[in-house]
Amino acid sequence: MTEYVARRGPDGLPADPWLRVHVRAGGVVERIAPRSMTVTGTLADWRRWTGLPFDTSGPVRVPGALTPVLVDVDHDHAAYVEPNVWVRHRL
């Protein structure tokens, strides 16, 4: 996420469209939250939620997710850990 947030367009604004909106409105990127949201469950849970097989240990790409889901077949467990960016605006 650190590298992603550091990307800039030709105008010097963040390359990410949503961050660009915030910066144009006067926001300042304050910090990165590497583990902003975590979703864990059994492999059966993840299969039901996504329709994907989750039959191999390691990172699994899920369409629409920001990061891969980390799968551990031996322990029947998978976890999704999503980062986030904190932007501060003066009120």
C-alpha positions in Angstrom: 0.0 0.0 0.0 2.9 2.3 0.7 4.1 2.1 -2.9 0.6 2.4 -4.2 -0.1 5.6 -2.2 3.2 7.1 -3.4 2.2 6.8 -7.1 1.6 10.1 -8.7 0.0 11.2 -12.0 1.6 13.8 -14.4 -0.1 16.6 -12.4 1.7 15.5 -9.2 -1.6 14.4 -7.5 -2.1 10.8 -6.3 -2.6 8.3 -9.1 -5.5 6.7 -7.2 -8.8 8.5 -8.2 -10.3 8.5 -4.7 -7.1 9.8 -3.0 -6.9 12.4 -5.7 -10.4 13.6 -4.8 -9.4 13.9 -1.2 -6.1 15.8 -1.9 -7.9 18.2 -4.2 -10.3 18.9 -1.4 -7.4 19.7 0.9 -6.9 16.4 2.5 -3.5 15.1 3.6 -2.5 11.4 3.5 -1.8 10.9 7.2 -0.8 7.2 7.3 -1.4 3.7 6.1 -3.3 1.2 8.1 -1.8 -2.2 6.9 -4.5 -4.2 8.6 -7.6 -2.1 8.5 -10.1 -4.9 8.0 -9.7 -8.6 8.6 -12.2 -11.3 7.5 -11.5 -14.9 8.6 -13.4 -18.1 8.1 -13.2 -21.8 7.3 -12.6 -22.9 3.7 -16.3 -23.8 3.5 -17.2 -20.3 4.5 -14.9 -18.8 1.8 -16.3 -21.2 -0.8 -19.8 -20.2 0.0 -19.0 -16.5 0.0 -17.0 -16.4 -3.2 -17.8 -19.6 -5.2 -14.1 -20.3 -5.5 -12.6 -23.7 -4.7 -10.0 -22.7 -2.0 -8.3 -26.0 -2.4 -4.6 -24.9 -2.4 -2.7 -23.3 0.4 -1.2 -19.8 -0.3 -2.5 -16.5 -1.6 -5.8 -16.7 -3.7 -6.9 -13.8 -5.8 -10.6 -13.0 -5.3 -12.3 -10.8 -7.9 -12.9 -7.3 -6.5 -10.7 -7.8 -3.4 -7.7 -5.4 -2.8 -5.4 -8.2 -1.6 -5.3 -11.9 -1.9 -7.0 -14.2 0.6 -4.4 -16.2 2.5 -5.4 -19.9 2.5 -4.2 -22.7 4.8 -5.8 -26.0 3.6 -4.2 -28.1 6.4 -5.9 -25.9 9.1 -9.1 -25.3 7.1 -8.7 -21.6 7.5 -8.5 -18.5 5.2 -8.0 -14.9 6.0 -8.4 -11.6 4.1 -6.5 -8.7 5.5 -7.2 -5.4 3.8 -5.1 -2.2 4.1 -6.5 1.3 4.1 -5.3 4.9 3.9 -6.1 7.5 6.4 -6.6 11.0 5.0 -7.0 14.0 7.3 -9.1 17.0 6.5 -9.2 20.3 8.4 -12.7 21.1 9.7 
